Amino acid sequence: MENTITNIAKGVGIALLASLILLLVFAIVLTYTNVSENIINPVIIVITAISILIGSSTRKHENQKKWFIKWWFNRTDYIFLQFI
């Protein structure tokens, strides 16, 4: 059980770090170019999806039967922590 919680926490941490890096890159692009502000919401949604995929795919699942449950917790924990 502890190993599962550790894997989920590591996946969420990796996803949050990836999100932070991608949002920083997007902020720099938005600041120094003439990119329209209308693309902010779609880009944030894409960055969130990419970060969830990165965090979910980087963690090795010991029990292949329960991979969906771990993926679900990883995703929901990430979304919860991102919007705090």
KABELRA-V313490 format. One record per pair of residues at least 12 apart in sequence whose ideal C-beta (glycine too) atoms are under 10 Angstrom apart, sorted by sequence separation. I is the first residue (numbers start at 1). J is the second residue. D is the distance in whole Angstrom. If there is no record, write none. Layout:
i & j & d
I & J & D
I & J & D
//
This chain:
i & j & d
59 & 71 & 9
26 & 39 & 9
27 & 40 & 10
30 & 43 & 9
26 & 40 & 8
29 & 43 & 9
56 & 70 & 8
57 & 71 & 9
56 & 71 & 5
59 & 74 & 7
55 & 71 & 9
56 & 72 & 9
58 & 74 & 10
26 & 43 & 6
56 & 73 & 10
57 & 74 & 10
26 & 44 & 8
53 & 71 & 10
56 & 74 & 5
52 & 71 & 9
55 & 74 & 6
56 & 75 & 7
23 & 43 & 9
26 & 46 & 10
55 & 75 & 8
22 & 43 & 9
23 & 44 & 8
26 & 47 & 7
22 & 44 & 9
25 & 47 & 9
52 & 74 & 7
53 & 75 & 9
55 & 77 & 9
56 & 78 & 9
52 & 75 & 5
55 & 78 & 6
22 & 46 & 9
23 & 47 & 6
51 & 75 & 10
52 & 76 & 10
19 & 44 & 9
22 & 47 & 5
23 & 48 & 9
21 & 47 & 10
22 & 48 & 9
49 & 75 & 10
52 & 78 & 6
20 & 47 & 10
48 & 75 & 10
51 & 78 & 7
52 & 79 & 8
19 & 47 & 6
22 & 50 & 7
23 & 51 & 9
51 & 79 & 10
18 & 47 & 8
19 & 48 & 7
22 & 51 & 7
21 & 51 & 9
48 & 78 & 8
52 & 82 & 9
19 & 50 & 8
20 & 51 & 9
48 & 79 & 8
51 & 82 & 8
18 & 50 & 7
19 & 51 & 4
22 & 54 & 9
15 & 48 & 9
18 & 51 & 4
19 & 52 & 9
17 & 51 & 8
18 & 52 & 9
48 & 82 & 7
15 & 50 & 9
16 & 51 & 7
18 & 53 & 9
19 & 54 & 9
48 & 83 & 10
15 & 51 & 5
18 & 54 & 5
19 & 55 & 9
14 & 51 & 8
15 & 52 & 6
17 & 54 & 9
18 & 55 & 7
15 & 53 & 8
17 & 55 & 9
12 & 51 & 10
15 & 54 & 6
16 & 55 & 8
12 & 52 & 10
14 & 54 & 6
15 & 55 & 3
18 & 58 & 9
11 & 52 & 9
14 & 55 & 5
15 & 56 & 7
13 & 55 & 8
14 & 56 & 9
15 & 57 & 10
11 & 54 & 9
12 & 55 & 6
14 & 57 & 9
15 & 58 & 9
11 & 55 & 4
12 & 56 & 10
14 & 58 & 5
15 & 59 & 10
10 & 55 & 8
11 & 56 & 6
13 & 58 & 10
14 & 59 & 8
11 & 57 & 9
13 & 59 & 10
8 & 55 & 9
11 & 58 & 7
12 & 59 & 9
8 & 56 & 10
10 & 58 & 8
11 & 59 & 4
10 & 59 & 6
11 & 60 & 10
9 & 59 & 9
10 & 60 & 10
11 & 61 & 10
7 & 58 & 10
8 & 59 & 8
7 & 59 & 5
6 & 59 & 9
7 & 60 & 7
7 & 61 & 7
7 & 62 & 8
4 & 61 & 9
4 & 62 & 8
3 & 62 & 7
4 & 63 & 8
11 & 70 & 8
15 & 74 & 7
19 & 78 & 8
23 & 82 & 10
3 & 63 & 10
11 & 71 & 8
14 & 74 & 9
15 & 75 & 8
18 & 78 & 10
8 & 69 & 10
12 & 73 & 9
16 & 77 & 10
4 & 66 & 8
8 & 70 & 6
11 & 73 & 9
12 & 74 & 6
15 & 77 & 9
16 & 78 & 7
19 & 81 & 10
20 & 82 & 9
7 & 70 & 7
8 & 71 & 9
11 & 74 & 4
12 & 75 & 9
15 & 78 & 5
19 & 82 & 6
8 & 72 & 10
9 & 73 & 10
10 & 74 & 9
11 & 75 & 9
12 & 76 & 9
13 & 77 & 10
14 & 78 & 9
15 & 79 & 9
4 & 69 & 9
5 & 70 & 10
8 & 73 & 5
9 & 74 & 9
12 & 77 & 5
13 & 78 & 9
16 & 81 & 6
4 & 70 & 7
7 & 73 & 10
8 & 74 & 5
11 & 77 & 8
12 & 78 & 5
15 & 81 & 9
16 & 82 & 7
7 & 74 & 8
8 & 75 & 10
11 & 78 & 8
12 & 79 & 10
15 & 82 & 8
5 & 73 & 9
8 & 76 & 10
9 & 77 & 8
12 & 80 & 9
13 & 81 & 9
4 & 73 & 9
8 & 77 & 6
12 & 81 & 6
8 & 78 & 10
12 & 82 & 9
//
